[in-house]
Structures are given as structure tokens and as C-alpha cells.
Amino acid sequence: MVVLTEPDIDHLPIIINSCKSPSFFNDIPVIDLSKPDSKNLIVKACEEFGFFKVVNHDVPMEFISKLESEAIKFFSSPLSEKLKTGPADPFGYGNKQIGQSGDIGWVEYILLSTNSEFNYQKFASVLGVNPESIRAAVNDYVSAVKKMSCEILEKLAEGLKIHPTNVFSKLLMDEKSDSVFRLNHYPPCPDIQEFNAKNLIGFGEHTDPQIISVLRSNNTSGLQILLKNGNWFSVPSDQNSFFINVGDSLQVMTNGRFKSVKHRVLTNSVKSRLSMIYFGGPPLSEKIAPLPSLMEGEESSLYKEFTWFEYKKSAFKSRLAENRLTLFEKFGAS
């Protein structure tokens, strides 16, 4: 385990959650993608949790290790060097500020588009980082994770008895798919011990606006999900598996049958946390609405139809913890 330190990060105000420190949640659905019943288990997990872990995936471990190695090189560099690859507008390097609406966290990150040509030459000024090496590492990793995401979405459609089964996955495969990739680094935060505060926020509570999110992190805990009973639970770390989140767009397309899960990340006083997240999104012009094939009987749509561009624009202006879908709910929707 490589512990990254960040002496250059300025002091950040501590954000404390008043509830007791959550316990680890060991009942997270675990989906073995090699099993024939995985399609039904995925549907059940999306209905009950909006979150699950996948094992026996086909993402090569060498892709994971290579990208983690490149990320460690980057985030271990002096802040003055890293800032040359920013600011995140929205793509590039960002530090502490999350979005444009005032949210902050004990986090630094790189946000990349999976389609447009990000200028990787920005990394040339960072000590120990080869622009072509990090480009290749990102491309290999994202390609493999995108393929896995599409497999999961097609199993999901099959479990829902939707035809064709590529109704969700084709949105990620579209050449105009507005998917993004994010590398988050949470440096150790000694202030936790100084203030005896266990709940310093690394990344505040939120849902993901896209269709599906695929998360992988190093062997450091911090991720928490909000269960239906209103309690936060910590997710045990597992550096060899992937965690899947239902996004807001998938919630709408299933007319609320699936719920996008609210989650957050807490910091660690000793270890750094490095996470990699693929956000699978549709093309900007794609219309998002409940699928007619999932509407039962006289069931009506809970949501107004909107384009992904409209929703993305609205989400960009909101605070992390806000329920972004409220603006798009029809009158009387729960």
C-alpha cells in the first residue's frame, strides 16, 4: 500500500455529520457476472439498494494496476505542478472545490471526457508523469470498464424482460455518449484526530446523474451509502471488485422502480484513498423518460421528458445534496 501525502493542500474547514460513526454494511448484494442468474440478482439489487458489487468481471488486473500506478505518480507530485493541468473547466485537475455551487471536500481529482480529446500534454509538466503513459492507461481501463458496464446493463434489461436488450447499453456505446471518467484522491487528514472528528467529509452526499456509475478504489475504506431506513453505512473496501451505482437517469427510465443511491466519502487520518469512477452517460440530445415497456397497466409517468443536456445543465447548477430530479417530477409524484 502506497500512502500518498499532500503537504501542499491548504487547511480545509471541517464538515461534521452529527450522527454516530456508521458501522460496516456487510449485506451489500454481490453479483457474480459469470453466473446465469446474475440478471435477476442485478434487478433485485437495483430495486432494493440501487447499489451492488460485481465479481468475476473481465477487466484485466494489469489495466487496474497500471492506471493506479500512473495516478499515484500524478497525485504524489507537488501541488504547484498539478495545478498546471487545471483548472477543471470541467475537465482537468481540481482541488477541494467540487462543482461550481460552493461544495468543497478533502479531495483532489482529475476529470476526463471519455470521448473528446483531452490535452494530455498538460501532464508533461508534472514530474514523473508521462502524458502518453497516462493516456494509454486511462484508455485501456475505460474501454474495459465500459464493456463491463454494457454487459451489466444488458443483463439488467434481460432481467426486466425488455427487448431489445441493448436499450440501455446502446446509449453508452453511442459515439456521442456523454460519459466521463474521474480519478479522486483523498489525502490522509491528520485534522481528524486533532479535532476528534470521525466524519470529515471527503466528498459530500449526492446521487450520480448519469445512467450508471462504476467505482473501483484502493484498499482504503471511506465510501458510505444511505439505506432506505435513513442510516449511513460504510462499504468495506475491496480493491479487486467493482461497485455499481444506479444513476438518476436510470431511475427515470425505470419510472422510479430503481432508485439512484445517495452516497458520500469520508476521509482517513492515516491512509490515502484513490478511487476511479466511470460515469456512463447518454448523448446530450438523448431524451430521458420512463420506458413504455416498463409501464404497467394504467401506470403513468412520474417524470417529465427531458434531454440529457437539460438535466446535466440543471445538475451542474445544483448543490451536491440536492434532489436534482425534483424539478423534473410531474405533479403528485412521490
Secondary structure, 3 states (H helix, E strand, C coil): CCCCCCCCCCCCCCCCCCCCCCCECCCCCEEECCCCCHHHHHHHHHHHCCEEEEECCCCCHHHHHHHHHHHHHHHCCCHHHHHHHCCCCCCEEEEEEECCCCEEEEEEEEEEECCCCCCHHHHHHCCCCCHHHHHHHHHHHHHHHHHHHHHHHHHHHHHCCCCCCCCCHHHHHCCCECCEEEEEEECCCCHHHHCCCCCCEEEEEECCCCCEEEEEECCCCCEEEECCCCCEEECCCCCCCEEEEECHHHHHHCCCCCCCCCEEEECCCCCCEEEEEEEECCECCCEECCCHHHCCCCCCCCECCEEHHHHHHHHHHCCCCCCHHHHHECCCCC
